[in-house]
Amino acid sequence: MANSKENNTKGQAPDGGWGWFVCLGSSLISLSLRSLDPSFGLLFHDLLADLDVDSTGTSVIMSILDAIVNFSGFLIGPLLKKYSFRQIAFFGSLLSCSGLIITSRANSMLHIICSYSILGGLGTGLATACSFVALNTYFNKKRGQAVGFSMAGTALAMMLVPLLIHMLLDIYGFRGTTLIAGGWALHSLIGSCLLRPLKKPSPPIQIEIKLDKGRESEALLMKPTSSTETRRMSNGSMWTKDQCKENEPILSKTQLFLKELKTTFDLDLLKNSTYLNVALGCSFYYVAESNFKLMTPFFLSDIGMTKAEVAFCLSLTAFTDILARLLLPTLFDKFGWKKRTIFWISCLLVGIMRSILAEQSERKALIAMFVIVGFLRGATLVNLNLCISECCTLNKLPSAFGIFMVFKGLCVVTMSPLIGYIRDVSNSYKICIHVMTAMILTTFIIWSIEFIFGVFCRQFVIVKKLQRHVTE
């Protein structure tokens, strides 16, 4: 009995043990592959100037990178059905590092797009998605805490890496600095190796029972004499398995292909209204978040802040962001609050505070708002991906997260240019921030409608049960 119990518990999220090394591995992957993103303009500025690449070309490079990272989600579900998340993360890390090293020899915009955006983006998307699936496999009750710890290191690196890049560029120039960054990114291979697959429960032991001669002869009589399985129907006639196959509708090649496609990519998730609502709402927030992060330095410079003041505000935001990622998940996990509820409330507060920030011009008021916004941002981002894992089963998570990444990619491709167009027409970063707040409020509203509808449905079911009970 002890052995059977042990087998049953294997494969469940242990919420500790090797899981903390998985958390470290996930942090290493994100820290190594994504910490360079905020320093893109700093690192590539001189090279792009030498190649006569304008700001439009620069945005094309970053847009392709972001799109490839997210559209790689199409591959996550099918790949994780054949390979472990350690193998895919290792391969993705290798691709990303290779892309960065090859970029060090870039002499054209096309070279940068092929190596940095496409090759690096594909590898980064595969590696980061697999690390998130690994964390969800190893953690259940402490899932928020584990994700918060893994993301805190990345936020810290994003704060320190620009300073390091600035120092290296003065010493080694673009090509040397990019090679060093490629070597630093190789730490993601170590992180991938830490993503050890969780052992599945061993199959139950088959016990062979010997029958006596009487039982054996009875068993032989009960065994069908032909290879065709038979069953007696209610009218006394015999039904065969072959006859059943003849009566089944014959599927065409197109239908078989669509059925295989649906099974491979778990497309039945698209029939789940709750999942679609979560994926769409989180995608809206992601677009608003990425554009706010991109436009914040320009907004602060536009209202008259110096480069030193801009850097101070960004560092202060990053610090409070890290603080929130380290402290809040432990508190939320202790009380057992749903990740989606926390995200729902936090995103509303983030949107309101950013619109208030956009209306400020005094230094002290701006600094105070950046402290609040940074803390709320950390609380929201920790729960962004966890909202997806909360609305699906663990075996569906790879495909669910992959489809969510595709949703993010589509929203970035369609909505980010619209935000840029509004900025060019209005010539105001303030209006753009309010537009981003409107996107966040859209997420809050559509989720609120779902929550209210769910409450009414539950109340209706309870009333019906009471009525049935009274009638009986």
Secondary structure, DSSP 8 states (H G I E B T S, - for coil): -HHHHHHHHTTS--SSTTHHHHHHHHHHHHHHHHTTGGGHHHHHHHHHHHTT--HHHHHHHHHHHHHHHHHTHHHHHHHHTTS-HHHHHHHHHHHHHHHHHHHTT--SHHHHIIIIIIIHHHHHHHHHHHHHHHHHHH-STTHHHHHHHHHHHHHHHHHHHHHHHHHHHHHHHHHHHHHHHHHHHTHHHHHHHT------------------HHHHHHHHHHS-SSSS-EEE-TTS-EEEHHHHHHHS----HHHHHHHHHHHHHTGGGGG-HHHHHHHHHHHHHHHHHHHHHHHHHHHHHHTT--HHHHHHHHHHHHHHHHHHHHHHHHHHHHHT--HHHHHHHHHHHHHHHHHHHHT--SHHHHHHHHHHHHHHHHHHHHHHTHHHHHTS-GGGHHHHHHHHHHHHHHHHHHHHHHHHHHHHHH--HHHHHHHHHHHHHHHHHHHHHHHHHHHHHHHHHHHHHHHHHHH-
